Amino acid sequence: MTSRPEHLPERLALISDVQAAEYISAGLLEGREDVPSIALNKVAEALPGDDARLGLHRVRDLIDDAMAKFRDERPTAADAWLAPRLHETLRLTRREAADKRLWTYLALGVAPDYVIWRHRSEPKADGSPGLVASDKFVGPHYKQTFARLWWAAELFRDGSDYRPVVVACGNQDMLNSALRLDAIDHRPTALALIRLMERGTVRTGREVNALTSAVNAAAATLMYDAIAPDAESDGEALRDWIAGADSSLPSPRNNLPEGPEEERAPMESVESLAGHFEELFADAPVRGRTSDGSD
C-alpha cells in the first residue's frame, strides 16, 4: 500500500507534468509502490518566500486528519469535509490556483497515499487490483484530486460561508459535472444550483446531471450575469484574508472555517436563477423519469 512520504520538506513546491510522468508508475497507480520522495524533491521547484500559507506540514496534517476521520466510511465522504478546509488552509488567489504544477506536487510529493486511498477502484472479479486513474495526479482542475476540491470551494462558497460547498461536494455528480461548466464561475448560478439541492428539487445523480446539462445549454443564449447580477468582487478582503494566514490557527476540524470577508451573492439574484433553473429542470430529460415526473 502506498504510504505517507518519509522525506517532506518544509514548503510546498511545483512540479510539471513532464517531470511527474517519471514517478507515475503502474505500481503507484495500483497502490503497490511509493513515490521516491527524495528524488522527486530534487527536481521540484521550491516556492519562494516564507509565508505560512505555503507551508507543507499544515496541509499534510489536514490530509492525515481527513483519512483518519473517514477511514471507516466511503472515501467519497471526505470530499465535503476536506474541500473547505483545504481552501482555507492554502488561501490561494485564483491565479496561483490555476498553476496545475502546485496540485501535481501536492498529489505526488505531499499526499500520494491520500490520492490512492480516495480514488482507487475496487479490485476486479478476476483478482486484478483496483487502479487510480493517472489524471487524479496530473489531470485538469475538475479531475485532479486536490484541484477539484479547492476549485469547488472557491466557486461554491458564498463570501466567507462554506456551507454551500459542503452541499456541492456531498454529491459526486454535482462536484464532477458543475466544475466543467463555464457558467459556474458566476456565483448566483453556482448558488442557485445548490438552492435546488437544498430544496430537494434535485436529489439523485441523474437529476443533477440533467439539471447541469440544461443550465449549461441555456447559458449559450441567456446571459445569467445580466439577468442576475453578482456583487462586485472585493480584492481587498481577499488580500486581508491571505495576509492573515501568518497568524491564523490550523483550520478547525469540527466546525467549518471562514473564508474571506467578501460580500455575499445578492439573494434576489440567486432566487431568480433558482426559479429559472427549476423551470429548465422540469423540462429536462432525466433518464428513468416517467412522463408524470416520477422515477
C-alpha positions in Angstrom: 0.0 0.0 0.0 1.3 3.5 -0.9 2.4 5.1 2.3 3.0 8.7 3.6 6.2 10.2 2.1 9.0 9.9 4.7 11.0 12.9 3.5 8.9 16.0 3.4 10.4 19.5 3.0 9.1 22.5 4.9 7.3 24.2 2.0 5.2 23.3 -1.0 6.7 23.2 -4.4 5.9 22.9 -8.1 6.4 20.0 -10.5 5.5 19.9 -14.2 3.5 17.1 -15.9 6.7 16.1 -17.8 8.6 15.7 -14.6 5.7 14.0 -12.8 5.4 11.3 -15.6 8.6 9.7 -14.4 7.1 9.0 -11.0 3.6 7.8 -12.0 4.3 4.1 -12.4 1.9 1.2 -12.7 2.9 0.2 -9.2 1.9 3.6 -7.9 -1.5 3.5 -9.7 -2.2 0.1 -8.2 -1.2 1.3 -4.7 1.8 -1.1 -4.5 4.7 1.4 -4.7 5.7 4.6 -3.0 6.8 7.8 -4.8 10.6 8.2 -4.3 10.2 11.5 -2.4 13.9 12.4 -2.2 14.3 12.1 -6.0 11.1 13.9 -6.7 12.0 16.9 -4.4 15.3 17.2 -6.2 13.5 18.1 -9.4 10.6 20.1 -7.9 10.7 23.9 -7.9 10.6 25.2 -4.4 8.1 28.1 -3.9 9.8 31.4 -2.8 9.1 33.3 0.4 8.3 32.1 3.8 4.5 32.9 4.3 2.7 30.3 6.4 0.0 29.5 3.8 2.5 27.6 1.7 4.0 25.6 4.5 3.7 21.9 3.8 3.1 20.4 7.2 -0.1 22.2 7.9 -1.6 20.8 4.7 -0.3 17.3 5.4 -1.7 17.3 8.9 -5.1 18.3 7.5 -4.9 15.4 5.0 -3.9 13.0 7.7 -6.9 14.0 9.8 -9.2 13.6 6.8 -8.1 10.0 6.3 -8.4 9.2 10.0 -11.8 10.7 10.2 -13.3 8.8 7.3 -11.3 5.6 7.4 -14.4 3.6 8.3 -16.6 5.3 5.7 -16.6 5.5 1.9 -13.7 7.7 0.9 -16.0 9.9 -1.2 -17.4 11.2 2.2 -14.1 13.0 2.8 -14.7 15.5 -0.1 -17.3 17.6 1.7 -15.2 17.8 4.8 -11.8 18.4 3.2 -12.7 20.9 0.4 -13.5 24.0 2.6 -10.6 23.3 4.9 -8.1 22.8 2.1 -9.3 26.1 0.6 -9.0 27.9 3.9 -5.6 26.4 4.7 -3.9 27.3 1.4 -5.5 30.7 0.9 -4.5 31.0 -2.7 -5.5 33.5 -5.3 -7.2 32.1 -8.4 -4.1 32.9 -10.4 -2.0 30.8 -8.0 -4.6 28.0 -8.1 -4.5 28.0 -11.9 -0.9 26.7 -11.8 -1.5 23.0 -12.0 2.1 22.3 -11.1 1.2 23.1 -7.5 -1.6 20.5 -7.4 0.6 17.9 -9.1 3.2 18.4 -6.4 0.6 18.2 -3.7 -0.6 14.8 -5.1 2.8 13.3 -5.8 5.1 15.0 -3.3 2.8 15.5 -0.3 0.0 13.0 -0.3 0.1 10.2 -2.9 -1.3 7.9 -0.2 -4.4 10.1 0.0 -4.9 10.0 -3.7 -4.7 6.2 -3.7 -7.0 5.9 -0.7 -9.6 8.3 -2.1 -9.6 7.3 -5.8 -8.5 3.7 -6.2 -11.2 1.5 -7.7 -12.4 -1.8 -6.1 -10.4 -4.9 -7.1 -11.8 -6.7 -10.1 -13.6 -10.0 -10.0 -10.6 -11.8 -11.7 -8.4 -10.8 -8.8 -6.6 -7.9 -10.5 -6.0 -4.9 -8.3 -8.0 -1.7 -8.3 -6.4 1.2 -10.0 -6.2 5.0 -9.7 -6.6 7.0 -12.9 -3.4 9.0 -13.6 -5.5 12.2 -14.0 -6.1 12.1 -10.3 -2.4 13.1 -10.0 -1.9 15.3 -13.1 -5.4 15.9 -14.6 -7.4 19.1 -15.2 -8.8 21.0 -12.3 -12.2 19.2 -12.5 -10.5 15.7 -12.1 -7.2 16.2 -10.2 -7.6 15.1 -6.6 -6.9 18.4 -4.8 -7.5 20.9 -7.5 -11.2 19.8 -7.8 -11.7 20.3 -4.1 -10.1 23.7 -4.0 -12.0 25.0 -7.0 -15.2 23.6 -5.7 -14.7 25.5 -2.5 -13.8 28.7 -4.4 -16.7 28.5 -6.8 -19.5 27.4 -4.4 -18.6 29.5 -1.3 -20.8 32.5 -0.6 -18.3 35.0 0.6 -16.9 33.6 3.9 -19.6 31.0 4.1 -18.5 27.5 3.1 -21.9 25.8 3.8 -22.8 25.7 0.0 -19.5 23.9 -0.6 -20.4 21.1 1.8 -23.7 20.6 -0.1 -22.0 20.6 -3.5 -19.2 18.3 -2.5 -21.6 15.9 -0.8 -23.0 15.0 -4.2 -20.4 13.5 -6.5 -22.4 14.2 -9.6 -22.6 17.9 -8.8 -18.9 18.0 -8.0 -18.0 16.2 -11.2 -20.4 17.9 -13.5 -20.6 21.5 -12.3 -16.8 22.1 -12.3 -16.8 21.6 -16.1 -19.2 24.4 -16.7 -18.0 27.9 -17.6 -21.3 29.3 -16.2 -20.3 28.1 -12.7 -17.9 31.0 -12.4 -21.0 33.2 -11.9 -21.7 33.0 -8.1 -25.5 33.3 -8.3 -25.5 30.5 -10.9 -23.5 28.2 -8.6 -25.6 29.1 -5.6 -28.9 28.6 -7.4 -27.8 25.0 -8.2 -27.2 24.5 -4.5 -30.6 26.0 -3.7 -32.3 23.4 -5.8 -30.4 20.6 -4.0 -31.3 22.1 -0.6 -35.0 22.2 -1.6 -35.0 18.6 -2.7 -35.9 19.6 -6.3 -32.9 17.6 -7.5 -31.7 14.6 -5.4 -30.3 11.8 -7.5 -27.2 11.8 -9.6 -29.3 11.5 -12.8 -31.3 14.6 -11.8 -28.2 16.6 -11.0 -26.7 15.7 -14.4 -29.9 16.6 -16.2 -30.0 20.0 -14.3 -26.4 20.9 -15.0 -26.8 20.0 -18.7 -29.9 22.1 -19.0 -28.3 25.1 -17.3 -25.2 24.8 -19.4 -27.2 24.6 -22.7 -29.3 27.6 -21.7 -26.2 29.6 -20.9 -25.4 29.6 -24.6 -28.3 32.0 -25.3 -29.1 33.5 -21.9 -26.6 35.8 -20.1 -27.0 34.8 -16.5 -24.8 37.6 -15.2 -27.1 40.1 -17.0 -30.4 38.9 -15.6 -28.9 38.0 -12.1 -26.0 40.4 -11.4 -23.5 39.5 -8.7 -21.9 41.8 -6.2 -18.6 43.3 -7.2 -15.5 41.4 -6.3 -13.6 42.8 -3.3 -9.9 42.3 -3.8 -9.0 43.9 -0.5 -11.0 41.4 1.5 -9.2 38.6 -0.2 -5.8 40.2 0.3 -6.5 40.7 4.0 -7.5 37.1 4.3 -4.4 35.9 2.6 -2.2 38.1 4.8 -3.9 36.7 7.9 -2.5 33.2 7.2 0.7 34.0 9.1 -1.2 34.4 12.4 -4.1 32.0 11.7 -4.7 28.8 13.6 -5.0 25.5 11.8 -8.3 25.1 10.0 -10.9 23.9 12.6 -11.7 20.2 12.4 -15.2 20.2 14.0 -16.6 23.5 12.7 -16.5 25.0 9.3 -13.7 27.5 8.7 -14.4 31.0 7.4 -13.3 32.3 4.0 -12.5 35.9 3.1 -15.0 38.5 4.2 -16.3 39.2 0.8 -19.9 40.4 0.2 -22.3 37.6 -0.3 -24.1 37.0 -3.6 -27.3 39.0 -3.9 -30.2 36.9 -2.6 -32.6 38.2 -5.2 -30.2 37.1 -8.0 -29.8 33.6 -6.5 -33.6 33.2 -6.0 -34.3 34.5 -9.5 -32.0 31.9 -11.1 -33.2 29.1 -8.8 -36.7 29.7 -10.1 -35.5 29.8 -13.7 -33.4 26.6 -13.3 -36.3 24.8 -11.7 -38.3 25.5 -14.9 -35.5 24.3 -17.0 -35.2 21.1 -14.9 -38.9 20.4 -15.2 -38.5 20.0 -19.0 -35.1 18.4 -18.9 -34.8 14.7 -19.9 -33.9 12.7 -16.8 -33.0 9.1 -17.5 -35.6 6.9 -15.8 -38.1 9.6 -15.2 -41.6 8.9 -16.4 -44.0 11.4 -18.0 -45.6 12.1 -14.7 -42.3 13.1 -13.1 -41.7 10.0 -11.0 -38.6 7.9 -11.2 
